[in-house]
Amino acid sequence: MNRRQVSLLWAGVLVLGGLPSCSCRNNERVRYVGPPPGIGPCDRCAANGPLPPRYVPSTGPVPAAPAPAGVAVPAPAGAATPPSTAVPFVPAPAAPLGAPAASPPSPAIQQNNYIAPPGTSPAPPPTAAPRVDLQQPEPAASAPEERAYTPQTQEPPPAREDRAASPSLPVDIPQFAAVKTNIASGQEPFPGGIAWLKSHGYRTVLHIRLPAEDDSTARKQFEQSGLRYLSLEVSPQTLSRQIIEQFNRLVADANNLPLFVYDKDGSLAGALWYLHFRLVDRATEEKAREDAERLGFRQDRSDAHLKMWLAVQNLLKDIK
């Protein structure tokens, strides 16, 4: 840009600055003591008077416009030229073809082109910030997993007692179960079961059998083992109040204790136990059935168990 273009630029600035203008705030004009001379009213604001123009020409010298980058503007005639403090720009030489790209300047090099004006103390060079090396964070140690567990005891908890403490179950006595204190019931024992009864202090065995059933072999086995042998005959046809009363006397006699009661399949002895629970212990019908089932009496079967169950129901009707 030459000097003529600069002059035209400043002429346009002066013309535009001399045009009247107004400034409104919320549709109200800012009031002054008096309007400047030579300025007409503003048609965009209220009718109270014009606002001052955006530019008021002064009588002093016109400041020079900043020269664009790379263009040198000559100083006016008669003005003293201040000493130049700018650092001349020296372009770096171009790298030859095929040469590797230049690496960026090291952070340790201070790139500072500031030069203090004459008569002032130079600013101290900036100190390099301490270098901090960021390392990968270490994973936080996870808390140990908590697991709910039941502490083990040295001895297992005692089993639930229904009517009496259950002794250790023998292997050679099918359906062995404790009924009351010093009284147990089950099916016909094997020779090993007979020896187990003797070793565990049982004194008497009560054999519940069908009428006309031979029991000489069973009597011999128990008596040879030192056990007292008793038998009671019963069937669905012969079940009566006298038989159940005799059964109740035998199981209540202290001379027979400890006592073991058994039959062939649990139908005969189980039926007598059910009647004993209902008539002697005064148990409910549901409780008596549960205890009789635990001793081997199955009322829902379609064999000897069902026949004895029907005979029991008929006997209870007669007693009531």
KEVO-110051 format. One record per atom (N, C-alpha, C): residue in three letters; y, z, x. Coordinates in steps of 0.1 Angstrom, whole numbers, padded with zeros to 4 digits, always signed. Last residue first. Layout:
% residues N
alaYZX...
% end
This chain:
% residues 320
lys-0953+0708-0664lys-0940+0711-0671lys-0942+0713-0685ile-0980+0702-0659ile-0974+0715-0655ile-0961+0718-0662asp-0982+0676-0669asp-0990+0687-0675asp-0984+0701-0672lys-0965+0662-0651lys-0962+0663-0666lys-0969+0674-0673leu-0979+0666-0627leu-0965+0672-0629leu-0961+0673-0644leu-1001+0651-0632leu-1003+0665-0630leu-0989+0672-0632asn-0990+0625-0633asn-0997+0630-0645asn-0998+0646-0644gln-0982+0622-0606gln-0972+0622-0617gln-0978+0628-0630val-1007+0623-0593val-0996+0634-0590val-0986+0634-0602ala-1018+0600-0601ala-1025+0612-0605ala-1015+0624-0603leu-1001+0581-0589leu-1002+0582-0604leu-1008+0595-0609trp-1008+0587-0563trp-0994+0589-0568trp-0993+0589-0583met-1034+0580-0561met-1031+0594-0560met-1017+0596-0565lys-1031+0552-0564lys-1039+0559-0573lys-1036+0574-0573leu-1015+0546-0541leu-1010+0544-0555leu-1018+0551-0565his-1034+0552-0521his-1021+0559-0521his-1015+0558-0535ala-1055+0534-0524ala-1057+0548-0527ala-1044+0556-0528asp-1034+0507-0532asp-1047+0512-0529asp-1049+0526-0533ser-1008+0495-0530ser-1017+0492-0541ser-1031+0496-0538arg-0980+0515-0521arg-0991+0507-0518arg-1001+0506-0529asp-0959+0533-0526asp-0957+0519-0530asp-0969+0510-0527gln-0964+0557-0514gln-0965+0556-0529gln-0965+0542-0534arg-0979+0569-0487arg-0971+0557-0491arg-0974+0554-0506phe-0979+0595-0465phe-0982+0592-0479phe-0973+0580-0484gly-0973+0604-0439gly-0983+0593-0441gly-0986+0589-0455leu-0953+0622-0436leu-0966+0626-0433leu-0977+0616-0436arg-0931+0608-0445arg-0932+0611-0431arg-0945+0616-0426glu-0937+0609-0472glu-0938+0596-0465glu-0939+0598-0450ala-0931+0636-0477ala-0945+0631-0478ala-0947+0618-0471asp-0903+0636-0473asp-0912+0644-0464asp-0926+0639-0465glu-0895+0618-0494glu-0892+0615-0480glu-0901+0623-0470arg-0904+0632-0516arg-0910+0619-0513arg-0907+0615-0499ala-0888+0655-0515ala-0903+0656-0514ala-0909+0643-0511lys-0863+0643-0519lys-0866+0650-0507lys-0881+0652-0505glu-0866+0633-0545glu-0863+0624-0534glu-0866+0631-0521glu-0870+0656-0560glu-0880+0646-0560glu-0878+0636-0548thr-0862+0686-0542thr-0860+0676-0551thr-0870+0665-0550ala-0883+0716-0537ala-0875+0704-0532ala-0873+0694-0543arg-0897+0740-0539arg-0887+0736-0549arg-0877+0725-0544asp-0918+0748-0524asp-0905+0747-0517asp-0894+0744-0527val-0938+0746-0545val-0936+0758-0537val-0922+0759-0531leu-0935+0722-0559leu-0938+0734-0566leu-0936+0747-0558arg-0927+0701-0540arg-0921+0702-0553arg-0923+0716-0559phe-0944+0706-0518phe-0929+0706-0516phe-0922+0708-0529his-0969+0704-0529his-0965+0716-0523his-0950+0717-0522leu-0969+0677-0537leu-0969+0687-0547leu-0965+0701-0542tyr-0969+0666-0511tyr-0958+0663-0520tyr-0958+0673-0531trp-0993+0676-0501trp-0981+0680-0495trp-0969+0677-0504leu-1011+0661-0517leu-1011+0676-0518leu-0998+0681-0512ala-1006+0635-0508ala-1003+0638-0522ala-1002+0653-0524gly-1014+0637-0481gly-1000+0634-0484gly-0996+0638-0498ala-1041+0641-0483ala-1033+0652-0477ala-1018+0649-0481leu-1047+0615-0494leu-1051+0627-0500leu-1042+0639-0496ser-1036+0595-0477ser-1034+0595-0491ser-1036+0608-0498gly-1042+0595-0450gly-1030+0601-0454gly-1027+0601-0469asp-1068+0587-0443asp-1057+0577-0442asp-1044+0583-0447lys-1084+0611-0441lys-1088+0598-0434lys-1077+0589-0433asp-1067+0642-0431asp-1076+0634-0440asp-1079+0621-0433tyr-1056+0675-0421tyr-1058+0661-0419tyr-1067+0655-0430val-1038+0702-0407val-1043+0696-0419val-1045+0681-0417phe-1040+0729-0386phe-1038+0715-0386phe-1046+0709-0398leu-1023+0760-0380leu-1032+0752-0388leu-1029+0737-0387pro-1022+0791-0361pro-1017+0777-0363pro-1027+0768-0370leu-1033+0803-0393leu-1023+0798-0384leu-1026+0800-0369asn-1050+0817-0408asn-1054+0803-0405asn-1044+0797-0395asn-1039+0841-0414asn-1051+0841-0406asn-1056+0827-0402ala-1019+0837-0432ala-1015+0839-0418ala-1028+0838-0409asp-1019+0812-0457asp-1027+0823-0451asp-1024+0825-0436ala-1007+0790-0466ala-0999+0802-0465ala-1006+0813-0459val-1027+0771-0468val-1016+0768-0458val-1007+0780-0457leu-1043+0783-0488leu-1048+0780-0474leu-1037+0778-0464arg-1027+0783-0511arg-1031+0796-0505arg-1036+0794-0491asn-1023+0756-0516asn-1011+0764-0512asn-1015+0777-0506phe-1049+0748-0523phe-1043+0743-0511phe-1031+0751-0506gln-1052+0762-0547gln-1061+0765-0535gln-1055+0760-0522glu-1033+0749-0562glu-1031+0763-0559glu-1040+0767-0547ile-1044+0723-0563ile-1032+0725-0556ile-1029+0740-0553ile-1068+0730-0578ile-1069+0724-0564ile-1055+0726-0557gln-1057+0739-0602gln-1065+0748-0594gln-1066+0743-0580arg-1045+0716-0613arg-1037+0727-0609arg-1044+0737-0600ser-1061+0686-0599ser-1058+0696-0610ser-1049+0707-0604leu-1079+0657-0593leu-1067+0665-0590leu-1063+0673-0602thr-1101+0641-0598thr-1103+0656-0599thr-1091+0664-0595gln-1092+0615-0597gln-1098+0619-0609gln-1099+0634-0610pro-1082+0612-0571pro-1073+0610-0582pro-1079+0615-0595ser-1096+0641-0553ser-1096+0627-0556ser-1086+0624-0568val-1108+0665-0530val-1099+0661-0540val-1099+0646-0542glu-1121+0694-0513glu-1124+0681-0519glu-1113+0678-0530leu-1115+0708-0482leu-1111+0708-0495leu-1113+0694-0501ser-1126+0729-0454ser-1125+0716-0461ser-1122+0718-0476leu-1123+0742-0421leu-1122+0744-0435leu-1121+0730-0442tyr-1132+0756-0390tyr-1132+0744-0398tyr-1132+0748-0413arg-1118+0768-0360arg-1123+0772-0374arg-1121+0760-0383leu-1128+0758-0328leu-1118+0758-0338leu-1125+0762-0352gly-1145+0755-0306gly-1139+0768-0308gly-1129+0768-0319ser-1158+0731-0304ser-1145+0732-0296ser-1139+0746-0298gln-1178+0734-0322gln-1181+0734-0308gln-1169+0735-0299glu-1162+0731-0346glu-1168+0744-0343glu-1172+0745-0328phe-1156+0703-0344phe-1145+0713-0344phe-1151+0727-0340gln-1181+0691-0346gln-1172+0688-0335gln-1162+0699-0333lys-1192+0701-0370lys-1199+0704-0357lys-1189+0702-0346arg-1175+0690-0389arg-1176+0704-0388arg-1182+0708-0374ala-1180+0662-0386ala-1167+0668-0382ala-1167+0683-0381thr-1207+0661-0395thr-1203+0657-0381thr-1190+0663-0377ser-1205+0669-0421ser-1212+0677-0412ser-1209+0674-0397asp-1193+0658-0443asp-1184+0663-0433asp-1192+0671-0422asp-1197+0633-0467asp-1204+0641-0457asp-1194+0645-0446glu-1183+0635-0499glu-1182+0629-0486glu-1188+0638-0476ala-1183+0646-0524ala-1195+0641-0520ala-1194+0633-0506pro-1147+0640-0528pro-1160+0647-0532pro-1172+0639-0528leu-1128+0633-0499leu-1132+0630-0512leu-1145+0638-0516arg-1109+0659-0481arg-1118+0648-0482arg-1122+0645-0497ile-1091+0675-0457ile-1090+0671-0471ile-1098+0658-0472his-1097+0701-0435his-1101+0687-0438his-1100+0684-0453leu-1079+0721-0415leu-1083+0719-0429leu-1085+0704-0432val-1085+0741-0386val-1083+0728-0391val-1087+0727-0406thr-1072+0768-0367thr-1079+0764-0379thr-1076+0749-0381arg-1057+0773-0343arg-1069+0782-0347arg-1077+0775-0357tyr-1041+0759-0315tyr-1044+0758-0329tyr-1057+0766-0332gly-1034+0759-0287gly-1034+0772-0295gly-1037+0771-0309his-1036+0737-0272his-1023+0740-0277his-1023+0752-0286ser-1063+0733-0268ser-1055+0736-0256ser-1041+0741-0260lys-1071+0725-0294lys-1076+0737-0288lys-1067+0742-0276leu-1058+0700-0296leu-1055+0711-0305leu-1059+0724-0300trp-1070+0686-0275trp-1056+0689-0274trp-1052+0700-0284ala-1096+0683-0284ala-1094+0691-0272ala-1079+0695-0271ile-1091+0666-0306ile-1096+0679-0308ile-1094+0689-0296gly-1082+0644-0292gly-1073+0651-0300gly-1078+0665-0304gly-1105+0635-0280gly-1094+0639-0271gly-1084+0647-0279pro-1120+0627-0303pro-1124+0639-0294pro-1113+0644-0285phe-1094+0621-0328phe-1105+0617-0319phe-1109+0629-0310pro-1086+0633-0361pro-1084+0632-0347pro-1097+0627-0340glu-1075+0619-0391glu-1087+0624-0384glu-1085+0622-0369gln-1039+0623-0394gln-1052+0617-0397gln-1063+0623-0388gly-1018+0652-0401gly-1021+0639-0395gly-1034+0634-0400ser-0998+0682-0395ser-1006+0673-0403ser-1008+0660-0397ala-0992+0717-0388ala-0990+0702-0385ala-1000+0695-0394ile-0977+0748-0385ile-0985+0739-0393ile-0981+0725-0390asn-0959+0764-0371asn-0973+0766-0369asn-0982+0758-0378thr-0935+0757-0395thr-0938+0765-0383thr-0953+0768-0382lys-0944+0725-0409lys-0937+0738-0409lys-0940+0745-0396val-0951+0700-0399val-0947+0702-0413val-0939+0714-0414ala-0952+0675-0374ala-0951+0689-0377ala-0946+0690-0392ala-0977+0649-0371ala-0963+0653-0374ala-0963+0668-0378phe-0997+0621-0363phe-0995+0636-0361phe-0980+0639-0363gln-1008+0596-0367gln-0998+0601-0377gln-0996+0616-0375pro-1038+0603-0348pro-1029+0593-0355pro-1021+0601-0365ile-1044+0617-0319ile-1043+0622-0333ile-1033+0613-0340asp-1043+0612-0292asp-1056+0610-0299asp-1056+0615-0313val-1019+0620-0281val-1022+0606-0282val-1034+0603-0291pro-0996+0644-0295pro-1008+0640-0289pro-1011+0625-0290leu-0963+0653-0289leu-0972+0646-0297leu-0984+0642-0289ser-0952+0686-0286ser-0954+0674-0279ser-0965+0666-0286pro-0940+0699-0317pro-0946+0700-0304pro-0947+0687-0298ser-0910+0702-0335ser-0921+0693-0332ser-0927+0696-0319ala-0901+0730-0353ala-0900+0723-0340ala-0912+0715-0338ala-0899+0722-0388ala-0903+0731-0377ala-0901+0723-0364arg-0884+0706-0405arg-0890+0718-0411arg-0894+0728-0400asp-0866+0691-0387asp-0866+0691-0401asp-0871+0703-0407glu-0845+0690-0359glu-0856+0697-0365glu-0855+0696-0380arg-0837+0665-0336arg-0834+0671-0349arg-0846+0678-0355ala-0841+0672-0301ala-0844+0664-0313ala-0840+0672-0325pro-0817+0680-0276pro-0829+0683-0284pro-0829+0675-0297pro-0807+0655-0252pro-0804+0665-0262pro-0816+0668-0271pro-0822+0656-0218pro-0818+0649-0231pro-0815+0659-0242glu-0806+0670-0190glu-0817+0670-0199glu-0812+0663-0212gln-0784+0662-0175gln-0796+0664-0168gln-0808+0665-0177thr-0763+0636-0188thr-0768+0650-0187thr-0781+0651-0180gln-0737+0615-0180gln-0752+0617-0181gln-0754+0632-0180pro-0709+0607-0199pro-0715+0614-0188pro-0729+0617-0190thr-0702+0576-0211thr-0707+0589-0215thr-0714+0596-0203tyr-0673+0557-0205tyr-0687+0560-0203tyr-0690+0574-0208ala-0649+0533-0202ala-0654+0544-0210ala-0669+0546-0209arg-0633+0524-0173arg-0644+0521-0182arg-0648+0534-0189glu-0606+0510-0158glu-0611+0522-0164glu-0622+0518-0174glu-0601+0495-0127glu-0605+0493-0141glu-0611+0506-0146pro-0574+0503-0106pro-0589+0503-0109pro-0592+0503-0123ala-0547+0481-0104ala-0552+0494-0107ala-0567+0493-0110ser-0542+0458-0077ser-0545+0461-0091ser-0551+0475-0093ala-0516+0455-0055ala-0530+0460-0057ala-0532+0464-0071ala-0498+0425-0055ala-0499+0439-0057ala-0513+0444-0060pro-0498+0402-0028pro-0502+0405-0042pro-0504+0420-0043glu-0468+0398-0009glu-0482+0402-0010glu-0486+0405-0024pro-0447+0369-0008pro-0450+0383-0012pro-0465+0386-0013gln-0441+0351+0022gln-0448+0351+0009gln-0451+0365+0005gln-0409+0358+0036gln-0423+0356+0037gln-0429+0357+0023leu-0379+0348+0048leu-0386+0352+0036leu-0400+0348+0037asp-0358+0358+0073asp-0370+0350+0070asp-0377+0356+0058val-0325+0357+0078val-0335+0364+0071val-0346+0355+0068arg-0300+0360+0102arg-0310+0351+0097arg-0321+0360+0090pro-0266+0369+0097pro-0280+0372+0102pro-0290+0364+0095ala-0241+0345+0100ala-0248+0354+0092ala-0262+0357+0098ala-0218+0343+0126ala-0230+0337+0120ala-0237+0348+0112thr-0184+0347+0120thr-0196+0351+0127thr-0208+0346+0119pro-0157+0325+0124pro-0166+0331+0115pro-0179+0335+0123pro-0131+0332+0148pro-0142+0324+0143pro-0152+0331+0135pro-0100+0345+0136pro-0112+0347+0144pro-0123+0338+0139ala-0071+0324+0136ala-0081+0332+0128ala-0094+0333+0137pro-0044+0326+0158pro-0056+0319+0153pro-0065+0329+0147ser-0012+0335+0148ser-0024+0339+0155ser-0036+0332+0150thr+0015+0312+0149thr+0006+0321+0142thr-0006+0323+0150gly+0029+0293+0163gly+0035+0305+0160gly+0027+0315+0153pro+0015+0264+0147pro+0022+0270+0159pro+0029+0283+0155pro-0015+0269+0127pro-0001+0263+0130pro+0005+0270+0141ala-0049+0266+0139ala-0038+0274+0134ala-0025+0268+0137ile-0072+0243+0128ile-0063+0247+0139ile-0052+0255+0134tyr-0105+0237+0118tyr-0092+0243+0115tyr-0085+0247+0127asn-0130+0225+0120asn-0119+0218+0126asn-0105+0224+0123asn-0161+0236+0126asn-0148+0241+0121asn-0137+0234+0128gln-0192+0242+0128gln-0184+0230+0125gln-0171+0234+0118gln-0211+0258+0150gln-0200+0261+0142gln-0192+0248+0140ile-0246+0257+0152ile-0233+0250+0157ile-0223+0253+0147ala-0268+0268+0140ala-0262+0276+0150ala-0248+0270+0155pro-0280+0249+0124pro-0271+0259+0118pro-0264+0268+0128ser-0276+0216+0139ser-0283+0229+0138ser-0274+0239+0132pro-0272+0186+0119pro-0268+0196+0129pro-0274+0209+0128pro-0302+0166+0113pro-0289+0173+0108pro-0285+0183+0119ser-0312+0139+0135ser-0315+0151+0127ser-0302+0158+0124ala-0311+0104+0130ala-0306+0116+0137ala-0308+0128+0128ala-0340+0084+0128ala-0328+0090+0122ala-0324+0102+0129pro-0351+0064+0157pro-0353+0074+0146pro-0340+0080+0141ala-0344+0029+0160ala-0343+0043+0165ala-0345+0053+0154gly-0344+0004+0148gly-0357+0010+0152gly-0356+0024+0157leu-0312-0005+0161leu-0323-0007+0151leu-0336-0002+0157pro-0291+0022+0173pro-0298+0009+0174pro-0309+0008+0164ala-0266+0039+0154ala-0279+0040+0161ala-0285+0026+0162ala-0231+0037+0161ala-0242+0033+0153ala-0255+0034+0161pro-0212+0065+0171pro-0217+0052+0174pro-0230+0050+0165ala-0189+0081+0148ala-0201+0081+0156ala-0207+0068+0159pro-0154+0079+0148pro-0167+0075+0142pro-0178+0076+0152val-0132+0104+0150val-0138+0094+0159val-0152+0091+0153phe-0101+0114+0139phe-0115+0111+0135phe-0121+0100+0144pro-0081+0138+0155pro-0084+0124+0152pro-0099+0123+0149val-0069+0166+0139val-0080+0162+0149val-0083+0148+0146ala-0036+0174+0135ala-0048+0169+0130ala-0057+0165+0141thr-0011+0181+0144thr-0022+0191+0146thr-0035+0186+0141ser+0017+0166+0158ser+0005+0164+0151ser-0006+0175+0155pro+0050+0180+0156pro+0038+0177+0164pro+0025+0176+0156pro+0072+0162+0134pro+0065+0175+0139pro+0053+0171+0147thr+0100+0144+0140thr+0086+0143+0138thr+0079+0155+0143ala+0130+0147+0122ala+0122+0150+0134ala+0107+0150+0131ala+0147+0119+0107ala+0139+0131+0106ala+0131+0134+0118gly+0160+0095+0110gly+0167+0107+0114gly+0159+0120+0113ala+0143+0079+0084ala+0152+0078+0095ala+0159+0091+0098pro+0111+0093+0074pro+0125+0088+0071pro+0133+0088+0084ala+0079+0082+0087ala+0089+0092+0084ala+0103+0086+0082pro+0055+0060+0072pro+0065+0063+0082pro+0075+0074+0078val+0022+0068+0064val+0035+0066+0058val+0046+0069+0069ala-0009+0053+0068ala+0001+0061+0075ala+0015+0058+0068val-0039+0057+0051val-0026+0049+0051val-0016+0058+0057gly-0061+0073+0047gly-0063+0061+0056gly-0050+0053+0058ala-0055+0082+0014ala-0063+0084+0027ala-0064+0071+0034pro-0020+0078+0004pro-0035+0077+0002pro-0042+0079+0016ala+0006+0102+0007ala+0000+0089+0011ala-0015+0089+0008pro+0023+0118-0018pro+0013+0119-0008pro+0007+0105-0006ala+0058+0110-0020ala+0045+0110-0027ala+0034+0111-0016ala+0086+0130-0012ala+0077+0118-0009ala+0063+0120-0015pro+0110+0141-0034pro+0099+0144-0024pro+0091+0131-0023val+0144+0132-0033val+0131+0130-0040val+0120+0132-0030pro+0169+0157-0029pro+0162+0145-0024pro+0148+0145-0031gly+0186+0169-0059gly+0182+0170-0045gly+0174+0157-0041thr+0192+0169-0086thr+0201+0162-0077thr+0197+0162-0063ser+0164+0163-0108ser+0173+0171-0100ser+0181+0163-0091pro+0154+0156-0141pro+0157+0151-0127pro+0167+0160-0120val+0130+0172-0157val+0144+0172-0156val+0148+0167-0142tyr+0104+0164-0178tyr+0109+0164-0164tyr+0124+0163-0165arg+0099+0168-0205arg+0089+0172-0196arg+0093+0172-0181pro+0130+0181-0221pro+0120+0171-0216pro+0110+0177-0207pro+0133+0208-0245pro+0136+0202-0232pro+0126+0191-0228leu+0134+0200-0280leu+0129+0207-0269leu+0133+0201-0256pro+0160+0200-0305pro+0150+0194-0296pro+0146+0204-0286gly+0161+0219-0336gly+0167+0214-0324gly+0156+0208-0315asn+0151+0225-0361asn+0159+0234-0355asn+0166+0230-0342ala+0132+0210-0375ala+0146+0205-0375ala+0155+0215-0368ala+0100+0209-0358ala+0109+0214-0368ala+0123+0209-0366cys+0087+0179-0343cys+0088+0193-0345cys+0097+0197-0356arg+0089+0151-0341arg+0076+0157-0343arg+0076+0172-0345asp+0115+0143-0335asp+0110+0140-0348asp+0096+0145-0351cys+0140+0160-0319cys+0126+0156-0318cys+0120+0154-0332pro+0173+0146-0312pro+0163+0156-0319pro+0149+0150-0318gly+0183+0136-0278gly+0183+0136-0293gly+0173+0145-0299ile+0201+0146-0251ile+0187+0145-0256ile+0188+0146-0271gly+0225+0151-0239gly+0220+0137-0238gly+0206+0136-0243pro+0221+0184-0228pro+0230+0173-0232pro+0222+0160-0230pro+0197+0206-0242pro+0203+0199-0230pro+0211+0187-0235pro+0206+0229-0268pro+0198+0217-0263pro+0205+0211-0251gly+0207+0264-0262gly+0213+0251-0266gly+0206+0240-0261val+0187+0284-0260val+0202+0287-0264val+0209+0275-0268tyr+0157+0274-0278tyr+0165+0276-0266tyr+0180+0280-0270arg+0125+0278-0292arg+0140+0278-0293arg+0146+0280-0280val+0098+0257-0297val+0104+0268-0289val+0119+0267-0289arg+0089+0248-0331arg+0095+0245-0318arg+0100+0257-0311glu+0058+0250-0347glu+0071+0256-0345glu+0076+0252-0331asn+0031+0243-0350asn+0041+0236-0358asn+0055+0243-0358asn+0019+0258-0329asn+0016+0262-0343asn+0027+0256-0352arg+0042+0247-0309arg+0033+0258-0309arg+0031+0262-0323cys+0052+0217-0293cys+0051+0225-0305cys+0040+0236-0303ser+0075+0200-0274ser+0063+0208-0273ser+0063+0217-0285cys+0088+0168-0266cys+0089+0181-0273cys+0075+0187-0272ser+0109+0146-0247ser+0096+0150-0252ser+0098+0164-0259pro+0126+0118-0234pro+0126+0131-0241pro+0112+0133-0247leu+0122+0105-0201leu+0121+0103-0215leu+0120+0116-0222gly+0122+0110-0174gly+0135+0111-0181gly+0134+0109-0196gly+0097+0105-0165gly+0101+0119-0165gly+0114+0121-0173leu+0096+0077-0165leu+0088+0085-0175leu+0092+0099-0176val+0114+0072-0145val+0117+0067-0158val+0109+0075-0169leu+0102+0084-0122leu+0115+0088-0127leu+0118+0084-0141val+0078+0069-0121val+0077+0083-0123val+0091+0089-0128gly+0088+0043-0115gly+0081+0046-0128gly+0080+0061-0131ala+0098+0049-0089ala+0107+0045-0100ala+0101+0047-0114trp+0075+0053-0075trp+0084+0065-0077trp+0094+0061-0088leu+0064+0028-0075leu+0057+0039-0081leu+0066+0050-0084leu+0082+0013-0061leu+0080+0010-0076leu+0073+0022-0082ser+0079+0024-0036ser+0092+0026-0043ser+0090+0023-0058val+0053+0016-0030val+0056+0031-0031val+0069+0033-0039gln+0056-0011-0028gln+0048-0006-0039gln+0050+0009-0041arg+0072-0012-0006arg+0077-0017-0019arg+0069-0011-0030arg+0056-0003+0015arg+0068+0005+0011arg+0073+0001-0002asn+0022-0010+0007asn+0034-0011+0015asn+0045-0002+0009met-0012+0000+0009met+0000+0000+0000met+0012+0000+0009
% end
